[in-house]
Amino acid sequence: MASVVAERLNRGVAWVCAAILYFTFGAIFFILCSDVFLRYFRGSSLHWASEIPELLFPWLVMAGVVLAAQHGAHIATTFLADAVHERTRRVIAAVGHVAIIGAYATLAVVTAQAIPIVADERSPILQIPGSVTYFCLLTGFVLIVLVHLGELLHWVKAPAAHVTGAYQ
């Protein structure tokens, strides 16, 4: 049961992050290309064209970080885990996951506390609150916590041969 929940959680997080990656990359590319086109062919530009990519880029990066965490490429200790016995490998993986969950949960709490403070800051042209970027961080931190919780759920029930430190 725990493995089924972990698999669904993993797929859901991957889908959300992929959607964010595709949307943000496409939007940034479209806006920048449009601005360059207007600048060279019409002699004008979109005044807000620099603000949107600045707001979308953190979402792009954070989605990539969460996907890297899903594949064990964000914070990995496989060099040590591969050199030890399977039982020790499980302990090392558990300690690593718990440490990452604790660190990112703490970051999520601190970020959530900072959101009301930075909400007063506004972008110069579009007047978008600064809390948008902080909400991106909060979302990323929560998703990383969920990824590592999912990994814990997955390999607790998985055979020893499948414990790799990265949810496959």
N, C-alpha and C positions, 0 to 999 in steps of 0.2 A: 504493500500500500504506500509506504513512504517513498519508494522508488518511482511509483506512478505520479505521485504529487510532485516529486523533484523533476521528473521529465516534463510534466505540463508547465511547471514554473519556468524551467529552463527554456522551453519552446516559446512561452509567452514573452519572456524577457528578450529573447533573441529577435522575435518578431517586432516588438516595440523598438528596439535599438536599430534594427535594419530599416524600419520605416523612418525613424528619425534621421538616420544617415542618408538615405535616398532623398528625403525631402530637403534637408538642409543643404546637402551638396548640390542638388538641382537648383534650389532657390538662389544660393550664393552664385553659382555659375551663371544662371540666367540674368540675375541683377547686374553682375559685373560685366557680362558680355553686352547687355543692353546699354549700360553706361558708356562702355568703350565705343560701341556703335554710334550712339548719339554724339559723343564727344568728337569723333573723327568725321562723321558724315553730316552732322547738323550744327556743329560748333557749340553745342550746349551739353549739359549733363543733368542727371537726376541729383538734386541736392541731397536727397536722403539715401542715395545709393551706398554711401560708406557706412551708414549706421546699421542697416539691416544685416550685412555680413558680419559686422562686429557683434551683433546680438545672436546670430545663428551659429557662429563658429564654436562657441563653447558647447552648444548642444551637439554639434558634429563630433567634437573631441570626446565629450563625455560618453556618447553612445559607443564610440570606438574603444574607450577604456573599459566599459562594461562588457563588450564583446570579447576583448582581450582577456578579461577576468574569467569569462566563461570557458575559454580555451586554455586556461592555465598560463597564459603568456603575460599577465599583468604583474603579479607577484608570485614567483615560482621558486620552490626549493627542491626541485627534482634531482639536482646533482647529489644532495645528501640522501634523499629518500631512496634513490636507486641503489645506494651502496649498503643498505641495511636490510635486516630481516623483515618479512612481511608484517609482523606484529608491530615492530618498531616503526615501520613505514606508516601504519595506521595512526599511531600515536603522534608522530611528527605531522602528518596531514591534519589531524584533529586540532592539534595545538596551533598550527598555522591558520586554519580556517577560523578558529575561535578568536585568535589575535586580530585577524583581518576584520571579522565581524565586529569586534569591540572597537577597533580603530575607526572604521567607517560609520558605525552607529554613533560614536562620539562626534565625528565630523558632521554627521547629519543633524544632530541636536544643536550643535554650535551654529551651523548654517541656518537652521530654522529660527534660532533666536536672533540672528543678524538680519533676517529678511525684513522685518518691520523698520529697522534702522535705515537700511539702504533703499527702502521704497520711496523715500523723499527725493532721492537723486533722480534726475530725468535726463534723457538724451537730448542734445541740443536742438535738433530739428523736429523729430517725431514725438518728443516728450514721453518716451517709453520709460517706465520706472526701472531703476537699477536692480530692483528685486527680481526681474526676469532672469538675469544671469545667475543670481543666487539660487533661484528656484531650479535652474538647470543643475547646479552643483548638488542641491538637496536630492533631486530625482536620481542623479547618477550615484550618489552615495547609498541611497536606499536600494537601488537596483543591484549594486555590488554586494550589499548585505544579503539580499535575496539570493543572488547567485551562489554565494558561499554557504548559505543555509541549505540551498538545494544540493550542493555538492556533498555536504555532510549527510543529508538524508539519503542521497544516492549510494555513497560507498559504505555507509553503515550496514546496509543490506546486501551490498555487492560482494561477489566472491573476491578473495584476496588478490587474485591475478588481475582484477580490474581496477584496483586502487592505484591510480597514477598521480593523484594530486591535481588533476584537471578533469573536469566532467567531459566525457567524450560522447 
